[in-house]
Amino acid sequence: MKRFLQILVLVCSVGSHALVHAQSTAPQSSSPAPTQPNPAPAISPDQENARKARAIIDQGIQALGGQTYLTIRDREQQGRGYSFHHGTANGGGAIFWSFTEFPDKERVELTKERDIAELYVGNQAWEITYKGPHPIEQKDVDDYARRRRFSLDTVLRTWVNDPRVVLLFDGFAVAAQHPAQQVTLINAQDESVTLYFDNDTHLPVKKSFSWRDPVDRQKNLEEEVYENYRQVSGVMAPYNLTRYFNGDMASQRFLNSVTINQALDEAMFDPHSGYNPNKAVKPNSKR
């Protein structure tokens, strides 16, 4: 009997240790922790500023005609132009016809007879008279090329699509007596241009850019003011344009007509073609 009790105690002791070991090694069941949604990435102040600048530019392009404006192939303008020296008019103005084929061709015809023309093709330029074509001075070609590089059409058609261009919203301003929103674009060459868009119409009312003279190293400021917009074949065109140089009025253009996408004669952009505007036959045009 005594031996039976010893065996019983030993069995119970082993069973107790086995139960404890089983409990300690058994996998612990626990309910999974609730998953937290990933927070949206924070937008930096610089990104928000660039996004606002882009929205203002896109709004301006839409006001100008959207895709119709961006895909203009050619344009004719006819009007009268005036030049100024230190803000004082030189003479009574001159009638002109201007023909542009994007991206880099322009022909400007002068006088009522249209017998003097200035022709710009890429980085070359000629003056054409009854004596034939002769090259325009390089300084004048450089000035024209600079204005074309900073032109409103080039900025809105080319600069804004370059991922290297930085967009900055500069805030609200008054431009050409219009409450406006101001946006600056800076390209990879560290060149900048500032655009002003009317608060109500969203149309561009002013553009400005600066450059340093390669000779005297002085900084120059050029500005353009756009007024009297009219609709032409689904595009809003400014019929009045005023250009300023270092704060002084440099030139004015008052347009009488604007025509777009009329399939210009390629001969007018060839200085040696003998093109005569008075004998040219115009195709059907859109006005």
C-alpha positions as CSV (number, residue, x, y, z in Angstrom):
1,M,0.0,0.0,0.0
2,K,2.8,2.4,0.8
3,R,4.5,1.6,-2.5
4,F,1.3,2.2,-4.4
5,L,1.0,5.7,-2.8
6,Q,4.6,6.5,-3.9
7,I,3.9,5.5,-7.5
8,L,0.6,7.6,-7.5
9,V,2.5,10.7,-6.2
10,L,5.2,10.3,-8.9
11,V,2.6,10.0,-11.7
12,C,0.7,13.1,-10.5
13,S,4.0,15.0,-10.3
14,V,5.0,14.1,-13.9
15,G,1.5,14.9,-15.2
16,S,1.6,18.3,-13.5
17,H,5.0,19.2,-15.1
18,A,3.7,18.0,-18.5
19,L,0.7,20.2,-18.3
20,V,2.8,23.3,-17.3
21,H,5.2,22.6,-20.2
22,A,2.3,22.2,-22.7
23,Q,0.8,25.5,-21.6
24,S,4.1,27.4,-21.9
25,T,4.9,26.1,-25.3
26,A,1.4,26.3,-26.8
27,P,1.0,29.1,-29.5
28,Q,-0.6,32.2,-28.0
29,S,-3.7,33.3,-29.9
30,S,-4.1,37.0,-30.2
31,S,-6.4,39.2,-32.4
32,P,-4.5,41.1,-35.1
33,A,-3.9,44.8,-34.4
34,P,-6.1,47.0,-36.5
35,T,-4.4,48.4,-39.6
36,Q,-4.0,52.2,-39.9
37,P,-4.5,53.8,-43.3
38,N,-1.3,55.2,-44.8
39,P,-1.4,59.0,-44.5
40,A,-1.4,61.0,-47.7
41,P,2.1,62.4,-48.5
42,A,2.4,65.9,-47.4
43,I,2.7,68.6,-50.1
44,S,5.5,71.0,-49.5
45,P,4.8,74.8,-49.7
46,D,7.0,74.9,-52.8
47,Q,5.0,72.2,-54.5
48,E,1.7,73.9,-53.6
49,N,3.0,77.2,-55.0
50,A,4.1,75.6,-58.3
51,R,0.7,73.8,-58.6
52,K,-1.1,77.1,-58.1
53,A,1.1,78.8,-60.7
54,R,0.4,76.1,-63.2
55,A,-3.3,76.3,-62.6
56,I,-3.2,80.1,-63.3
57,I,-1.2,79.5,-66.5
58,D,-3.6,76.8,-67.7
59,Q,-6.5,79.1,-67.0
60,G,-4.9,81.8,-69.1
61,I,-4.3,79.4,-72.0
62,Q,-8.0,78.3,-71.8
63,A,-9.0,82.0,-71.9
64,L,-6.9,82.5,-75.0
65,G,-8.6,79.6,-76.8
66,G,-7.1,76.4,-75.3
67,Q,-6.0,73.8,-77.8
68,T,-7.0,76.0,-80.7
69,Y,-4.6,78.7,-79.5
70,L,-1.8,76.2,-78.8
71,T,-2.0,74.7,-82.3
72,I,-2.1,77.9,-84.4
73,R,0.1,77.1,-87.5
74,D,0.3,80.6,-89.0
75,R,-1.0,84.1,-88.4
76,E,-1.4,87.4,-90.4
77,Q,-1.7,90.8,-88.7
78,Q,-2.3,94.1,-90.4
79,G,-2.2,97.5,-88.7
80,R,-0.1,100.6,-87.9
81,G,3.0,100.7,-85.7
82,Y,4.7,103.5,-83.9
83,S,8.3,103.7,-82.5
84,F,9.5,105.8,-79.6
85,H,12.8,107.1,-78.4
86,H,13.0,107.7,-74.6
87,G,9.2,107.8,-74.6
88,T,8.9,110.3,-77.5
89,A,7.2,109.2,-80.7
90,N,9.3,109.0,-83.9
91,G,7.1,110.3,-86.7
92,G,3.5,109.5,-87.4
93,G,3.7,105.7,-87.5
94,A,3.9,103.2,-90.4
95,I,1.4,100.7,-91.9
96,F,2.6,97.1,-91.8
97,W,1.6,93.5,-92.6
98,S,3.1,90.8,-90.4
99,F,3.1,87.1,-91.4
100,T,4.1,84.4,-88.8
101,E,4.6,80.7,-89.4
102,F,5.3,79.0,-86.1
103,P,7.7,78.3,-84.6
104,D,10.4,80.6,-86.1
105,K,9.4,82.4,-89.3
106,E,8.2,85.9,-89.7
107,R,7.9,88.4,-92.5
108,V,7.0,92.1,-91.9
109,E,6.0,94.2,-95.0
110,L,6.2,98.0,-94.8
111,T,4.8,101.0,-96.7
112,K,1.5,101.1,-98.6
113,E,3.2,99.5,-101.6
114,R,4.6,96.7,-99.4
115,D,7.9,97.0,-101.3
116,I,10.1,96.8,-98.2
117,A,10.2,93.6,-96.1
118,E,12.0,92.3,-93.1
119,L,12.3,88.5,-93.1
120,Y,13.3,86.3,-90.1
121,V,13.9,82.6,-90.5
122,G,15.4,80.8,-87.6
123,N,18.5,82.7,-86.6
124,Q,18.9,84.5,-90.0
125,A,17.3,87.7,-91.1
126,W,17.2,89.9,-94.3
127,E,15.9,93.2,-95.4
128,I,14.3,92.9,-98.8
129,T,13.9,95.9,-101.1
130,Y,13.8,96.5,-104.9
131,K,17.5,95.9,-104.9
132,G,17.0,92.4,-103.5
133,P,17.8,90.8,-100.0
134,H,20.7,91.8,-97.8
135,P,21.5,90.5,-94.3
136,I,20.3,92.5,-91.3
137,E,22.9,93.6,-88.8
138,Q,23.7,90.8,-86.3
139,K,22.9,93.0,-83.3
140,D,19.3,93.6,-84.6
141,V,19.0,89.8,-85.3
142,D,20.1,89.1,-81.7
143,D,17.5,91.5,-80.4
144,Y,14.8,90.0,-82.5
145,A,15.8,86.4,-81.5
146,R,15.7,87.4,-77.8
147,R,12.2,88.9,-78.1
148,R,11.0,85.7,-79.9
149,R,12.5,83.5,-77.2
150,F,10.6,85.4,-74.6
151,S,7.5,86.0,-76.6
152,L,4.1,85.2,-75.1
153,D,3.5,82.6,-77.7
154,T,6.8,80.8,-77.1
155,V,6.4,80.9,-73.3
156,L,2.9,79.5,-73.4
157,R,3.6,76.9,-76.1
158,T,7.1,75.8,-75.2
159,W,8.3,76.9,-71.7
160,V,5.3,75.5,-69.8
161,N,5.9,72.1,-71.3
162,D,9.5,71.9,-70.3
163,P,9.8,69.8,-67.0
164,R,13.0,71.7,-66.2
165,V,11.1,75.1,-66.0
166,V,10.3,76.2,-62.5
167,L,6.9,77.8,-61.9
168,L,6.4,80.4,-59.2
169,F,3.2,82.0,-58.0
170,D,4.2,85.6,-57.0
171,G,0.8,86.7,-55.6
172,F,-1.6,89.4,-56.7
173,A,-0.5,92.6,-58.4
174,V,-1.8,95.5,-60.5
175,A,-0.6,95.3,-64.2
176,A,-1.6,97.7,-66.9
177,Q,-4.3,99.0,-64.5
178,H,-5.8,95.5,-64.2
179,P,-6.0,93.5,-60.9
180,A,-3.9,90.5,-61.8
181,Q,-2.2,87.3,-60.7
182,Q,1.5,87.2,-61.2
183,V,3.4,84.1,-62.2
184,T,7.2,83.7,-62.9
185,L,8.8,81.0,-65.0
186,I,12.5,80.2,-64.8
187,N,14.2,77.9,-67.4
188,A,17.2,75.7,-67.2
189,Q,19.4,78.6,-68.4
190,D,18.3,80.6,-65.4
191,E,16.4,83.0,-67.6
192,S,13.0,84.2,-66.2
193,V,9.9,85.7,-67.6
194,T,6.9,87.1,-65.5
195,L,3.3,86.9,-66.7
196,Y,0.3,88.8,-65.4
197,F,-3.2,87.4,-65.9
198,D,-6.3,89.4,-65.4
199,N,-8.3,88.4,-62.3
200,D,-11.6,88.4,-64.2
201,T,-10.9,87.4,-67.8
202,H,-7.8,85.3,-67.0
203,L,-6.2,86.7,-70.2
204,P,-2.6,87.8,-70.1
205,V,-2.3,91.6,-69.8
206,K,1.4,92.0,-69.3
207,K,4.7,90.2,-69.7
208,S,8.2,91.2,-68.5
209,F,11.7,89.8,-68.7
210,S,15.2,91.1,-68.1
211,W,18.6,90.4,-69.7
212,R,22.1,91.6,-69.4
213,D,23.8,93.4,-72.3
214,P,26.8,91.4,-73.4
215,V,28.8,94.6,-74.1
216,D,28.3,96.9,-71.1
217,R,26.9,94.2,-68.8
218,Q,24.0,96.4,-67.8
219,K,20.7,94.8,-67.0
220,N,17.8,95.7,-69.2
221,L,14.1,95.3,-68.6
222,E,11.6,94.6,-71.4
223,E,7.8,94.7,-70.9
224,E,4.8,94.2,-73.1
225,V,1.2,95.1,-72.4
226,Y,-1.7,93.4,-74.2
227,E,-5.0,95.2,-74.6
228,N,-8.2,95.2,-76.7
229,Y,-8.7,91.5,-77.0
230,R,-11.0,90.3,-79.8
231,Q,-12.0,86.8,-80.8
232,V,-10.6,85.5,-84.0
233,S,-11.6,81.9,-85.1
234,G,-12.0,80.7,-81.5
235,V,-8.8,82.5,-80.3
236,M,-8.6,85.7,-78.3
237,A,-6.1,88.1,-79.9
238,P,-4.8,91.4,-78.4
239,Y,-5.3,94.2,-81.0
240,N,-3.2,96.7,-79.1
241,L,0.4,95.9,-78.0
242,T,2.7,98.3,-76.2
243,R,6.4,97.5,-75.6
244,Y,8.5,99.2,-72.9
245,F,12.3,99.2,-72.6
246,N,13.8,100.1,-69.2
247,G,10.5,101.8,-68.2
248,D,10.3,103.9,-71.4
249,M,7.7,103.3,-74.1
250,A,9.5,101.8,-77.1
251,S,6.8,100.9,-79.6
252,Q,3.1,100.4,-80.1
253,R,1.0,98.4,-82.5
254,F,-2.6,98.9,-83.3
255,L,-4.1,96.1,-85.4
256,N,-6.9,96.4,-87.9
257,S,-7.2,92.7,-88.7
258,V,-5.9,89.3,-87.6
259,T,-6.2,86.1,-89.6
260,I,-5.1,82.6,-88.6
261,N,-4.4,79.3,-90.3
262,Q,-4.6,80.4,-93.9
263,A,-1.8,78.2,-95.2
264,L,0.8,80.9,-96.0
265,D,2.8,80.8,-99.2
266,E,6.2,79.3,-98.4
267,A,7.8,81.6,-101.0
268,M,7.3,84.6,-98.7
269,F,9.8,83.1,-96.3
270,D,12.5,82.6,-99.0
271,P,14.6,85.7,-99.4
272,H,15.6,84.7,-102.9
273,S,12.2,83.6,-104.3
274,G,11.2,87.1,-105.7
275,Y,7.9,86.8,-103.8
276,N,5.7,89.8,-104.6
277,P,2.8,90.3,-102.1
278,N,0.9,92.4,-104.6
279,K,0.6,89.5,-107.0
280,A,0.2,86.7,-104.5
281,V,-3.1,84.8,-104.6
282,K,-4.5,84.2,-101.1
283,P,-6.1,80.8,-100.3
284,N,-9.3,80.6,-98.3
285,S,-8.6,82.0,-94.8
286,K,-10.2,81.9,-91.4
287,R,-11.0,85.3,-89.9
